[in-house]
Amino acid sequence: MEKLTYSHDSAAAETLAAYYETPPMAYVRSYGCQQNVNDGEKIRGVLQDVGFGLCDSLEDADLILFNTCAVREHAEQRVFGNIGALKKLKEQNPKLVIGVCGCMAQQPHIVEKLRQSYPYVDLVFGVDGIDRLPAMLAERLRRGKRYLQMPEQRNAVVEELPIRRDSGFRAWLPIMYGCDNFCTYCIVPYVRGRERSREPGAILAEFRGLVANGYKEITLLGQNVNSYGKGLAQPVDFADLLNLLCEVPGDYQIRFMTSHPKDASRKLIDTIAAQPHLCKHIHLPVQSGSDRVLQQMNRRYTAEQYKELVRYARQKIPGVTFSSDIIVGFPGETEEDFSATLDLVREVGYMQLFTFIYSKRSGTPAARMPDPVTHAEKAARMERLLRVQDEYAFAAVAAMAGQTVRVLVEAAGRTPGTCNGRLDNNLVVEFPAPESLIGQWAQVRLTGSRAALLVGELAQENTTETEV
């Protein structure tokens, strides 16, 4: 695997400065997962590095860039709809540059569709082109022709990319890229390539910088963080990396996603139990409770192996909570298969579930599987699943009333005069507080709940510092 370091492109910066009469403005919108969000932060950082300002308005932009997701068909349709709405802006401002990048742009048929049906799209590149964005933009402006890069995959990790983070207290930190699992329903390995782990030293240096700059929550990212370490010269696994990061002094907490059950080890569970900096919440996507369906999905674990891992975690980590992803209506899913999923959900007891009706992705093995179940039947199953989940989660959330917990205050609440804070277990509490608390720790006494949302009040120990 090639290791690269980003460097400022002065030639591209000069071309951009000569083309625009005033400093150009960029509008960057990211769709999809947290990895895409972090990619969007890097895109903005690279653009700033060559002279762009950033704006939140399409009408004010000299460059509009959509950083796309390809995991579900609905996400692609939404992107195409938004691209179509840009045609009038391009007619009003011919110098406007419109770009599409990310996972959708890693698919040849998408690039061809953009070429044929959206002639006002000027720039297309995939997930591995962020470091070369200034050069591509400069080439587009010099030649006056569209720059549509055909999909490619680079076996490389680019370090020290400039970044413009969305938050001053929560940060995403990728530890690896790509995926080797090839679940039969998933397009990710085809668009993001094979697994590539960052060197521990590079991760540690970025982590230290975040802690030094006051970041309080740092989320480690990877398509499968549990397989971290593949291809590295030194034998370091994910648990080793967590222990290394937790040695950094400071007042912070660490989350991570996504954790593949087949690679989630007891060593990882023991590490979470032992390290105070690690949140006691695990996102562990199960996808289905049926062994037959899991085999068809190429998940490489059984429902019993999954449940045994959950039981071990509950034994070792007091108060641990779980969230999961579940696909309803995978091709060929029977009523018996779905009932097994309901049984697993009841037994595990998830605080949160992210549920999806199966979305066919061209190019994946599942797209070729017979799928006789109607969408109406799948939707009915989804409703049943949500009822089972809500029954457990609402009761579990309500049972937390009376506790005093430490939260990271994230945002203003929906109710005027309130803020939302996130607990260690990933639940959210709304409580009366000034917005000046956003980005700070707070002690909150839980007084009740509304469905899956906790409600509370600032605990007495906060009142000497903050008047509410």
N, C-alpha and C positions, 0 to 999 in steps of 0.2 A: 504494500500500500504506500502510495506517495504522500509525503508530508509537505504541505505548502504553507507559506506565510504571506498574508496580504500586504501589498505595498501601494502607496498612493500613486495614482496614475496622473502625473502632471500633464502629459500630452492631452489626455481626455479632458482634464479640467480646463486647459487652455482653449480647446475646441468649443466646449460648452460656454465659456465666458465670451468668446468671440461671436457665438451664434445668438445669444440672448442680449438684449439691450440692458436689461436689469437682471439681478439675481433670479434665476428661475425657481418656481415653486413646484413641489411634487406632492401628489396625493397617492398614498399607498394603502390598499385595503387587502387584508389577509382573511382567507376563509379556512375553516377546518380546525385541525388539531393544534395542540400547544406547540408542536414542532413547527408548524406553519406560522404560528404567531411569532415565535422566536426568529424564524427566517425573515418575517416582515420587519422585525426590529433591526436585523442586520442590513436589510435592503435600505431602510431609512438611514442607517449609519453610513453606509457606503455612498449614498446620494449626497448626504451632508458633507462627506469628505471631499467631494469634487465640486462643491459650491451650491448645491440645491438648498433652498429652504423647504419647510414642510407646511402643508396646509390641510384643513379638514373639509374643504369645499371643492367639489368638482369644477365649479365655474371659475375658481381662482387658480387652477392648476395649469402649468405648462407641460407637466408629465403626469399621466394617470396610469398607475400600475396595479393590476389585479394579481395577487399572489394566491393561486387557486388550490383547491382540494379535489381529489378524484375518488374518494372512498365511496361516495354514494351518488346515485344518478341525480337526485334532487339538487345536490350541491352544484353539479355541472350545469343543470338547467338554469339555476339561479344566476350563475356567472354569465352564461350566454345572454340571458335576459338583460343583465346590467350592461354588458358590452353593447348590445343592440341600442340601449338608451343613450349611448355616447355618440351616435352618428350625428345628431344635430349639433352637439358641441364641436365636433370636428369640422362641420360645415361652417360654423360661425368663426372658428379659429383654426385655419389650416396649419399653423405652426404647432398646434397641440400634438404631443406624442402620446400615443396610447399603447400600452404594453400588457402582455399576459405572460405570467411565469408560474412556476410551481408544478405541482403534480399533474394537473391536466395537460400541461405543455410537454410532459414526458411521453405522451401517447401520440404516435404518428397520425392516427386518424383525426385527432383533435387539431393538430397543427395544420393538417390539410383542410379541415373545415374552416379554420381561421383564415387560411390563405384564400379559399374560394369564396366564402360567404361574408367575410368581414374585411373588405379591402382597406378600410380605414384603420385597422390595427397595424401599427408600425413595427412592433418589437415583440418577439416571442422567444422565450428561453426556459429551460427546465430548472430542476431543483439544484443543480450543481453549478449554476452560472453566476451566483451573486457576486463573487470576487471579480468577474469580468464584465459586470454591468456597465461601468463607466466606458470601457472600450467599445462595447456594443452600441451604447448610446451615441458616442462620438462618431462611429462608423455610419450609423443611421443618418446623422446630421450632415456629415461630409458628403455622402453619396446621394442623399435625397431619395433613397430607396428603402423599402421595407427590409428589416433584418429579422428573418424568421429562421431561427436555429432548429434544425431537425434534432429530435431527441438523442441524447447521448448520456452515458453514465461514466463518471470518472472515479476510478478507484483511488480516491484522494480525500484527505481531510485538510481543510484550509483553516489555519489558526490566525488569530489576531485581526479578525474582521472588525471594523468599526461597528458600533451598535448604538442605537437610540432606543433605550428601554421605555416601555409604556408606563412603568411604575417606578417610584423611588424607594419602595420598601419590599416589593415582591419581584423575584427574578426567575427566569427560565435559564437552565444551564444544561445544554446537550452534553451527554457523555459518549454517545455513539450515534451512528447514522445507519440507515438501511435495515434490512431484515432477511434472515435466512429461513424463516419458518414455512413460507408458502402455504398458508391456510387456503383451502380451495376457494373460499369466497372473497379473498382479499387481493386487491390490486397493488398494495404497498410495495412488495418486493420488486414488482415490475417497473414501478416509477421511481422508487428511492434507492434501488440497487441493493447489493449485498451488504452484510454487516461490516462496519468499520468503526473500531473503537479509538477514541482519543487517548493520547498518552496520559497517564495519571498525573504527571508533573504539570501538563498544560491545564488539566481540569483543576488541580489544586491551586495553581496560580490565579486562575479566573475566580475561583471560589474565595480565596483570600481577599481579592480585590473587592468582591461584593460585600463581604463581611466588613471590611475596612470602610466601605462607603455607606454603611448603615443599613444594608438590606437585612430584613428580619425573617423573611421566608424565601428559601431557595429550593426550587423544584428541579430535580435531575430528570432529564428527558432521554428517552430512547424508545424505539419501536418495541424492544424487549430488553429492558435494563438488566434482567437477570442473566443474560448471555454476555454482559460486558466482559471484555478481556480477550476475546478471540482475536488472534493475529498479533497480539502484543509480544514484544521480545521477552518481557518479564512476566512471570505468572502472577497475575492480579485478577481476582474475580470481583463481582459487585459488592459482596460483603466486605472484602478487603478495602475497596475504594471508600465505602461508607465509613469504615473505621478511620481511614486516613483523613477524611474531611472532618470528622467529628473531633479530631485533635486540635483543630483551629479554635483558639479562644474567641469568645463573643457570645452575645445574647441573640440567638437565631434558632430557627427550626428548619429541618430538611424534610421535604416530601419527594416522591419519585413516581414516575409512570413511564411506560406501562409495564406491568409485571406479568410475565407469561407463566401460567401455573406449572408447565412442564419443567421449567428451570428454577422455580422458587424453592430454595433449599432450606433445610432446617438450620443451616449455618446463617442464612439470611434472617430467619425468624429470631434466632438467638441474638444476632447483632441488633435488631430492632429493640428487643427486650432490654439489652444492656446499655444502649446509648440514649441518654436523655435528649439529645438534639434531634432524634428521629421521631417524627410524628407517629403516634400509635394508631394509624389508619393505613389499610392496605387496599389499593385498587387491584383486584385480581379477577380479570375477565374470564368467566366460565363459558359463555356463549350458549351452552345447552347442558341439560342434565341427563341427556340420553347418550349412552355409550355408543350406540349405533350412529347417531348423528355426529358425535365428536369424532368418530373414526372417519366419517364422510367428509368432515371439515379438516381432517389432517391435524387435529390438535395434539395428539400424542400424549394424552393422559385419559384416565377414566374418571367418572363421577366420584367413585369411591376414593381414588387417589387425591382428588381435589378436596373432598370433605375431610380426609385424614390430615391434610395440610392445614385446613382451617381449625380442626380440633387441636392440633399441636400448637398453633399460634395462640389460641384462646388459653391453653394451658400455660404458656410461657409469658404472654403479654397481657396483664390484667387490663380490662377495659378496651381491648383492641376492637376496632370496628372494620367492617368490610364494605366495599362497593364493588360493582361488577357490571359487565356488559352482557347482554343477552340478545341473541338474534331469534326472532320468532318467524316461523315459516320458511326455514331453510329447505331447499328442494327435497321433496320426498318426506318431510316431517309428518309423522302420523300422530293421531290423537294419543297413542301410547307414549310416543317420544315426548310430546308436549307435557303430558302428565308427569313424566319423570323430571322435567324442568321445574314444574310447580312444586314437586316434592323436594327438590334440592333447594329451591328458594325458601320454602318453609323451614327446612332443617338448618340451613346456614344462617338465616336471619340477617339480611343486608340492611344497612342503614340507608343506602342509596343504590338505585339500579338505573342504568342507562340502557334503554330498550329500543330495539329497532326491528321493523319488519324487513325481512331479507331484501336486499337491493342487488339486482343482477348486474355484474360488472363484466363487460366484454373482455375476453382475454384470460379469464380465470377458469379453472376446471369446473367450478360449480355452475357457471353459465351454460354448460353443455349438459347438465343433469336434468332428467325429467322432473317436472314441477307441477303435479296435477292439482294441488290444493289451490282453491280460488283465493283472491285477495280478500274477499268478504270473510272467509273462514279464518284467514290469518289475522284480520283485524279483530275478529271476535276473540281469538286466542289472546291477542295482545290485551284486550280489555280484562280478561280473566286474570292474566298475569299481574296487571297493575293493581287489581283489587286485592290479590294475595299480598303483594308487596306493600301496599298502603296500609293494610290491616296490621302488619308487623311494625313497619317503620313508624307510623303515627303513634302506636302504643309505646314503642321504645323511646321515641323522642319525648313524649309526655312524661314518662317515668323519670326523666332527668331533672324535673322541677325540684328546686330546693338546693341544688348543688351550686357552689361558687367556682367558676372556671376562669382560666386565663384565655383571652382571645386576642387575635390580631385584628384590629379595627380596619376594615377594608374599604367601606364606601358608605355613602348616605343611604339610609333605609327608605323603603317606600312610604312609610308614614312620616309626615313632616316632623322635624325635630328629633329624628332617630338616626342611628347608625347601625350598620351590619358588621358583626365580627365573626371570624371563623374560629371554631374550637380546634384543638388538637385532633379530634376524631373526624374532622371535615364537615361537621354540621355548622349551620349558620344561626346566629342569634341576633334578633333586632331589639334594640334598647334605646331609651332616651339618652341622647348625648350630643354635644356640639360637634360639628364637622372638623373642628381643629384636632380631634382625636384620631382622625383617619391616618393610618400609617403607624399608629402607636399600639403598644400592649395595653390591655385593660383587664381588670378583674370584674367579672359580671356575675351577678346572682341570677340564676334561672328561675323564673316565676311561673312559666307555663309554656304553652305551644299553640301554634295554629297550623294544623296538618303536620308537615315535616319541618316547619320553621319554628325554632325556639324563640321565646320572648323573655326579656329579663330587664334588669336594672343595674346600674353601676353599683358595685359593692362599696361598703363603707370606706374601705382603705383607699379608694380613689378620690373621695370627696375633698380631702385636704389639698389635692392638686388641681382639681377641676370642678368648677361650679356648673351645674347643669340647669 
